[in-house]
Structures are given as structure tokens and as C-alpha cells.
Amino acid sequence: MTRLSQWIIFAFSALGLLLTVNQTFLFSRVIGVVFNGQTFLYVLTLVFFPIIFLIMPRAARVKGEVGLMDWALFLLACLCSGYLILHANDVIYSSWQFTAPTQAQIVAGITWLLVLEGARRTNGWPLTIVVLLVSLYPTVADHMPGPLNSMSLPISDVAAYHLYSFESVFGVPMRAFADLVVGFIVFGLALQFTGAAKFFNDVAFALMGTVRGGAAHVAVVSSALQASISGSVISNVMTSGSVSIPAMKRTGFSASYAGGIEAVASTGGVLTPPVMGTTAFIMATFLSIPYTEVALAAAIPAALFYIGLLLQVDAYAARRGLKGLSRAELPTLAEAFKGGWHYCLVFVALITMLAQGMNESRAAFYATGLLLVVNQYRPENRVGLAGLREMITGIGRGLSEIIAIILAIGMIAGGLAATGILSTLSTELVFLAGDAPIMLLIMGALTSFVLGMGMTVSACYIFLAIVLVPALVKVGFNPLAVHLFVMYWGMLSFVTPPVAIATFAAAAIAKVPAIKIGWHAMRLASVMYFVPFFFAMNPALILQGTPYEIFTSIITAVCGVAAVSWSLQGYMLGVGGIANSVAGVATRAVLMLAGLILASPGNASLGLNQLEFAAIGIVLIALCALAIRTLPGCAMTAPVSASPAGE
């Protein structure tokens, strides 16, 4: 990358951050720059989208330098974005999505191609092909079968609709980016640049390092904390895994199992408040609710997931007789907080501001400012001018990659909205479900998973939020629950073969084939397959209910998740290991059934409420414990041999 391109990336990043702060805090009243909501979207596009062609140049693999084609695309993207800003009032007040002049249609066509190229550079061909096909759908809608059949539009009109309507490129995803994503991404990246990762690692080592299988417990806690603020699965696997995977291998975990733990823990972090990922902010905009409501709703499911993961790790270590780390080689909790107490202060401030109803973006920027000020009093983490420039450039790079994807996935929504078939699709799906709404939920899970293989989670979520979610709401499911349901199942492709993107990142560190890690990750993440069904059928688990319903649902769900985790790993806490015999396999199957029953919200058709279901589950768990203790051939007689660390 040339020095000129580096300075341009820094300058555009700094300008973008200044304009966002100006817009968020209404400093425009002072400096005289005023943007309406739509114009501000165009401004953000101008400062963050063109630089993607410099950040990810076409010839990077060959020369590592920005080529003439990259500069041409950068300038073209600047011109198209500038054109939008100059003609913003025409777009808004003259309905250019229907009446765009020829010049505007040409700009729309060029921008369409630029957005596709930006998506290709940031996310590869799978997403690009999906966006291309769906965005072109309105041009061939009259040739499509069944419910997909609709009136076709000329390609010039489709291009204008994509760029100038409020339903496509500059639709819900882009509004969420402007209103919520920028502030929290800045906060998350500022935490990374100021050394929060070391603090999270130290806290995790202090809390969990000495328990059996301590290195794996540390990996789970540390990865959860880091991924919850970074919002990125792959980058977290690479940063956290470079420390955690070797540590797990040294303490007796097989390389493939260690990689699976890291992949799953990092994936779950994106579903964990306070920051979560880009999809959660888009969800808040879709539902027209504060982001804090989404974060609160996601808290219990995230906790259930990590409880299940920690119990599986503990069971694995117990079956193999693995020990924890020596206290002498670990930091104490006091030492950890001495080096990072200011991060706790910042988190408390952020949560307090959000709890008091402050605008989410303002709260994130205030927290970032507090972090940077307090951090200057820590000599070991103090940010100088060079560090500040590096941080601003890093933030700009991160936002540029996100906006390139968001602009593209907006066209998925636009391609379907342009023909007006969304209500028809929703009605058809409800008709297919008939008297079995649960079948529609299963269809949604499978569709989310399949789409998640070839698309980003945000793209997968947006597609299903406009096609499937309305049908699920029509048949009686809680709106927030089904939005979270779709997001969860879209994330599962990160750890489920054959795609399992997170396992490929872990495989590079663990030095084993990704498919080996993938099968371990799939088992470790199995609780994530069940939890979305739990909260979709019982919204009390996302805090949608009375205090009594919420309390009883949480208790029974925790017990259910514990039973499922013990079943998967063949070890029951406080009872012992389960043998790989016929009796042992049968006991594990009953234990799995007991867990699912415990977490069930009840079944009116069977005449049983939640507590009655829970009682059945508890009885089955007690019978399993009794079988392990007394049934010949059911209990383990010796620890399982640990796999070689290199396998």
C-alpha cells in the first residue's frame, strides 16, 4: 500500500468520525453544517465506502500495492457519492426512485456495479452472487413461478429504485449503520487498541485458570468477553485463539478439540451483549425498538449457551482426568483489576447511560471518550499521536468493510420490495404451515442455516426478516423472539460443517484439518441449536413475560441445558462419568430427553404446564444419576485416555 493511499484512508476515516460525532451530538448548530437523515447516509457513504478499494486493492495478492484500477474505482465511488449529496433534496422530495432523470439512472447503474465489487472484495463471490441475483429479480419477476411471479421492471427503473428509494441500498441496514453501528464499532475497536484483550485474558485466567481443564475455561470466558465487544468471529478466533489454543494443547486437550472450543466460544460472543454484532443493530432498527431492548433480550440465551459450553468443557476434562493450571503461573484477580480497572469503569458508565435511556450512539461515544481520557493516565497503555493515527485508521478500515457489506445486503431487501411480493410470500408460508406453526419454525431454522452458508449473517438475517419473520409473527410467535431465532440459526453456519468458517481460522492455529475441528465444534455448539427453539416457544427466556414466568423459565432452562451438556459429553457433575456401553448410551439418551423436557415451556395439548414438564425432567435426571451409580456397566471405571495434543 502506497504512502498516499495510507494518508487518504486516514484522512477519510478521521473526517468520517468527526462528521459522525458532529451529527450525533448536534454540533452542527455551532459549526453551521446541517444534514437531514437521508443526506447523512450519503455523507457516510462518501467517507467510508470509496476507501474500500484502497484497503483491499485488486492486485494486493500480486504486488501488495494499489493499482490504477483501484484508484479509478475509488474516484468513481467518490463521484457517485458526491452526486447523491448534491442531489439529496431531489432524491427525497422529487421521488427519484420512480422519476429519476437519465443522468441519475446512469449514476445508479454505476453505483450498483461499485456496490457489487465492494461486496466481492470484502466478502467474496458467494454473497456477491446472491446480491446480484436478488437485485436483478425485479427485471425477470414476470417469468418466475408461483408466488415469486410478479410484474417486471426495466433495468433502468430497477437501478433507480435500488439507489434512490428508502428500501434498498439506503434502507434499514444503512440507517442502522448510521444510527447505531458506528458508535459501538468505534467503542469496540477503541477497547482493542487500548489493550482490553490483555485485561480480559488476565481476568479469565484469575477466575478459571485453576479449575480442571482450566485453560479451556479461560478460552471460553476470554473469547466471550472479547467477541462481545469486537462483533467479529474470525478476527476474535485469530487473536484470542493464538493464545488459548496452544495453552489448551499444553494442558492435555487435543488440538482439534481446542480449536473447536475457540471457534464456538468466539461465535457465541457475537450473540452476547453489550456490543454483539452488526446484525443486532439492524434488528433494533427493523423492530423500531431501542438497541438496549435487543441486548437485554439476548442476555439470557447467551448465558444459557455459555453455561452449556462451560459444562461440556468441564465434563470433557473430568472424563480424561485433566488438571487446571498452577496458581503460581496465574495472575490474581487483584493483579488483573489493578492493570485494567478503568475498563470496568467504562463498562459501568456505558451500561448506566443506556439504562437511563440515553441515545445509544451518544452513550457509545461518551464511553469511548471516557476510555481514551482515563487510558492516558495508564503509562503502559497510553496512546500517543502515532497510536491515535493507527487507531483512527483501524476504525476507518473496520467501518469501510462493514459499509461495503451493508450497502450490498440492502439490495437484497430492495430486490424483493421493488415488486411488492413480500405480503404474498408471507401469506403463502402461513398457508404451508397450516395447523403446525412449529413446522414453520423448523423451516425457518433450516433456511437460516442454509443461507448462512453462503451469505453474511446480516444478509441472511435481512432476507429472512422480510420474507419469513412476518409469517412467523402471523402464526403467533413473539416478534423479538423470531428475529433473534433467525439470527441465531444464521450464526450456526460458522461452526457447522461443511462450511464452518470459524473452524478454518482455528485450524490455522491448531495445525489440524478444519473438518476435525468442525465435528468437535458442532457438538460443543449443540446447545445453540436448541436454545433458539426454547426462547421462540417461551418468550420469558428473552424477558418477555411476568417476573414469575421469567424466573421459572430461567431456572428450568439452566437445568435443561446442564442435562443436555452432560449427555453430550458423557459425564454428570457430582455423579461421575458414563461408560460407552449399551447401558451408558441409553442413560445418555434419557439424560438428553430430560434436558429437553426441562427446558420446554409446557404443552397445552398434553394438559401439562411448564412446572409439570419440569417435574418429569427432574425425575428422569434423578433416574439417570441412580443408573450411573448402581446399574452394572453404566459408570466409567477409569478416565478416558486424552488424545495426543497434536491431533
Buried (B, 14 or more C-beta within 10 A) or exposed (E): EEEEBBEBBBBBBBBBBBBBBBBBBEBEEEEEEEBEEBBBBBBBBBBBBBBBBBBBBBEBEEEEEBBEEBBEBBEBBBBBBBBBBEBBEBBBEBEBBEEBEEEBBBBBBBBBBBBBBBBBBBBEEBBBBBBBEBBBBBBEBEEBEEBBBBEBBEBBBBBBBBBBBBBBBBBBBBBBBBBBBBBBBBBBBBBBBBBBBBBBBBBBBBBBBBBBBBBBBBBBBBBBBBBBBBBBBBBBBBBBBEBBBBBBBEBBBBBBBBBBBBBBBBBBBBBBBBBBBBBBBBBBBBBEBBBBBBBBBBBBBBBBBBBBBBBBBBBBBBBBBBBBBEEEEBBEEEEBBEBBEBBEBBBEBBBEBBEEEBBBBBBBBBBBBBBBEBBEEBEEBEBEEEEEBBBBBBBBBBBBBBBBBBBBBBBBBBBBBBBEBBEBBBBBBBEEBEEEBEEBBEBBBEBBBBBBBBBBBBBBBBBBBBBBBBBBBBBEBBBBBBBBBBBBBBBBBBBBBEBBBBBBBBBBBBEBEBBBBBBBBBBBBBBBBBBBBBBBBBBBBBBBBEEEBBEBBBEBBBBBBBBBBBBBBBBBEEBBBBBEBEBBBBBBEBBBBBBBBBBBBBBEEEEBBBEEBBBBBBEBBEBBBEBBEEBEEBBBEEEBEBBEBEE
